[in-house]
Amino acid sequence: MNMHGYGFTFPFPIICSHDHSNWPQITRKIGGINVEIYPPFLSGKNARLTADFDINASPSFQRRKIIIGNANLPVGGFRTVPSCWSADFSAQPQQLETNSFQVECYTGSERKADKILSWIIKAGLRNLRRASGQFWIEHPAIYFEGVKKAQYQVLSGKLDHGVWACSTVFSGTKRMCVVDAQKWRNSWISAKEEYDTDALDNLLTAEHQNAGGFLFEATVSCALAIEKSKYNLWSKLLSMGLCSRPEEKSARNDTQKPERYFRDLLPKSSLAPIFSEETLDTVSEVWIARGLVAHGKETHLR
């Protein structure tokens, strides 16, 4: 049987349960072609984006014929992948980082195989990001590596080999969970060619932007998530007969104090959702921040 195989590696980690190497391959039939997706694995020692730090490469060290032994080069702390939580946030399960996987398309036509790959990789990764809360999936996760710094000193004319180093990294959130065999399988089995961007997509983008230090962009992405949540809520209320079409249209078009549409203006019914005061306060604060950014007053953000 003819087959085209492909290997992929990515500039971001996918944090999986420790048994990922034992997962079975996933088989799908797409357009009459069998497609097999194999378990993820780690290429290299870890999924670093930047080079290993080597202070011995410094020209000043080389000119002075200084060499610091490997035991005194603490590079391990220069990168930290956050720990994910169990579904009920009660424990941090065993986990391993991966950055690669393989796909095989059982066809003799490279054109047909490439056509399948043109969408299934992006769609599968999107589903993995949403299922696990690992918002960096599909993005170069440079914020896990931070800024590297090494310090050394000369005492009485001699180099003190007690070099120390540190790094600033982003630690992630409790919402993240490991990709297990079921999440891996579901993400690829349900992958399709086209998706509409929804509120969860916007929220995950905001988390990535915030981790990278892009606060203004993250604010706008959070505001988009609020708007889409409001649209979906009132569209659902209309379909349930709990509001009129003019009320639904008003909710869709009104951009003033959107928290009203999650509380004050909700229909009085046992079927209407109830949001916590904390959630409503967050909606209000994000919307105020969005207005400041939109009107060039981002320096007022706290």
N, C-alpha and C positions, 0 to 999 in steps of 0.2 A: 504494500500500500504506500502511495506517495504521501509525503508529509513535509510541511515547512515548520521548523522550530525556531523560537525566539527566546532570548534571555534579556531580562531588563534589570537594571539597577537604578536607584533613585537617590536624589540628594536630601533624603529625609528618612527617618526611621519609622518602621511600623512595629509597634510593641505588641508582641504576641505571647500567648501562654507558652510555658516552657516545653510543651510536648509538640510544638509545631512541626518538627521534622517527621513526626509519625502520622500527620494528617494524610488522608487519601487524596489522590488527584480528583479534580472536579471535571465532569464531562458534560458538555452542552452540545446540542445540535443547532447550528445557525445556518439558515439557508441551505439545508441538506448537508452541511459540512460538520463533522465531529471536531469539537474544540476541547482540548484538555488543558487545565490550569493546574500547575503543580504547587506544592506547599512553599511558603516563603522561606528564605534562608539569608544568612549574613555573608556578604562579600567583604573580605578584609577583616581586620581585627575589630573595627567598629565603624560606624557610619559617619566618620568625620567629614566635614566639608573643608576645613582648613588643614594646612600641613602640620605634622608633628613639630612641636617646639624644640629647637636645638640651639641652645645658647652657645655651644661650641663652634657654631658656624659664624659667629661674630668676627669680623676682621680684626677688631681690637684684641680679642683673645688670641687669634692666630698670630698676630704680630708679636705678642708677648709670650707666645708659646705656652699658653695656658690651656689645659684640658681638664674639665670637670668630669669625674667618673659617672657612669650611668646611674649609680646608686644615689647620686646627689642631684639628679635631674627629675624632680617630681612633676611629671607631665600629666599624671592620671587625673588630677582635679580640673583640667582645662575643659572638660566636657561632661555634662551631666544630663542624662535622659531621665525625665521625671517618672516617678513610680505611679502606676495606674492602680485603681481600686477595684474591689469586688462590686458586684451589682448593688449590694446593700450598704456599701461604704464601710463595712465592718473590718476589712482586712486588705492587705496588699498582697495579692497572690504572686506566686513565682512567675517571672516574666523574662523574656529575652528579646533583644532588638533584632530586627531583620531589615534588609534593604533591597532584596532582590527576589525574583521568581521567574518561572519559565511558562511559556504558552506554546502549545503545539496545535497546528491546524492541519487536519488530515485531508489535504487536497494537493494536487500537482500544480495548481495555479497559484503562483506567487501574488498575482493581482488580487485574487479572491481572498487570500490569506491577509494581505495588507489591508484590504477593505474592512475586514472584521476587526483587525487590530486598531484601525483608525478611531474606533469608538469604544471598544470593550474595555481597554485598559483605563481610560479616563473614567468611564462609568463605574467600573469596579472599585477604583480608588475612591471615587466620590462616596459610594455606598459604605466603604470601610471607614471613611472619615466620619460619616453621620452615625454609623452604628457604634463606634467606639468613643466618639468625642475627641479623638486625637486630631485636633484642628490643624496641625501642621502637615498632615498627609496631603500631598500634591504641591507643597511649598518647600523651598529650601529652608530648613529649620536652623538658620545661623544663630538664633538666640539661645540655642542649647550650648554654644561654645563660648560665648562671651569674649571679653578682652583678656588676653594673657599677659601676665607680668611675672618676671623673675627678678629677684634681688640678691646681690652679693656684696661683700665688703672686703677691704684690705686692712689688716691689722698688723702693725709693726712691720710694714713692708711685705707682708705675706698674704696671699689670697686665702680667705676663710672659705673652705669648700662647703660650708653649710648653706648652700643655695636654697632659697625657698621660693615658692611660686603660688599664685592664686588666680582665680578667675571668677567672673560674675556671670551667672547663668539664670535662665528662666526655669521655674520649677513646675509649672503646669497647675491644674486645678483638680479638685476631687471628682469632677464630673467625668473624667477620663476613665476608661476601662480597657483591659487588654483585649486584643482580638483573639478569640478562641476559634475552635474548629467550626462551630455553628455560624458565628458571625462571618468568618472567611467564606464559607460555602454560600450562605444566603446573599452575601454581597455580590458574588459572581453569577449566581443563578438568576438573580433579579435584575442584573445589569441590562439596560436597554439603550437605544441609540440617542434618544433625546429626553431631556428633563427640563422642567420649569424651575427656575431658582426660587426657593421658598424661604420662609423666615428662618428655618434652621440653618440653611446654607449661609444666609447673611450673618447669623450669630456666630457660626464657626469662623467665617471670614473676619469678623470683628475680633475674635479671640486671637487669631493669627496676627492681625494688625497691631493689637495692643501689646502682644508679646514682643513684636519687633520695634516697639516704641512709637508707632504711628497713631497717636491718640486721636487726632482729628478725623482721620479716615475710619478709625474704629467707631467713633461717635456716629458718623453718617451710616455705617453698616448696621449699627444697633437701631438707629431710627428707621431704616428700611425694614428691619425685622418687626418693629412695632407696627408699622403701617400694614404690612402684609398679614400680621396676626389679626389686626382690626378688620381688614377686608374679609378674611376667612371666617372670623367669628360672626359678623353680621350677615354674611352670605348664608351661613349655616342657620342662623336664627330665622332668616327669610324662608329657607326651605322647610323649616319646621312650623311655619305659620305663626311665629312669635313676634314678628314685626311686619310692618307694611313695606312696600317697595320704596316709597318716598323716604322712609326712615333708613332703610338700607343704603339708599343713594346718598343721603346726608352723611351717614357714617363713612362712606367711601370717599367723599369729597372734602369733608371738613378737616382742616389741619390744625385747628385750635384745641389745645389741651386734650389730646387723644385719650388720656386716662378716663375722661368722662364716659367714653364708649365701652370701657371695661367695668364701669361701676354705676354712675348716676343715671345713665340713659338706658341701662339694660332693662328689658321687660321684666315685670314682676311675675316670675314663674319658677316653679321648682325645677324646670328644665334648663333655666338660664344658669351659666357658670358663675362661680363665686371666686373672686381673686383676693389674695391677701393684701393687707395694707402695705406690706413691704414691696410687693410686686407693683402696686399702684404708685407708690412713691418713686420706685425705680423708673417706671414709664414716664412720670412727670419730669424727673431729673434729666433723663436722657433727652427728652424732647426740648427742654430748655437749653441743654448743651448743644444739641443739633442746631437750634436757632442762632446761638452765638457763633458757631462755625460758619453757618450759611451767610451771616451778615458781617463776616470779617472781624468778629470780636472774640476770636479764640483765646486772646491773652486773658480774658476774664474767666476762663475755665479753671476750676480748682481740682 
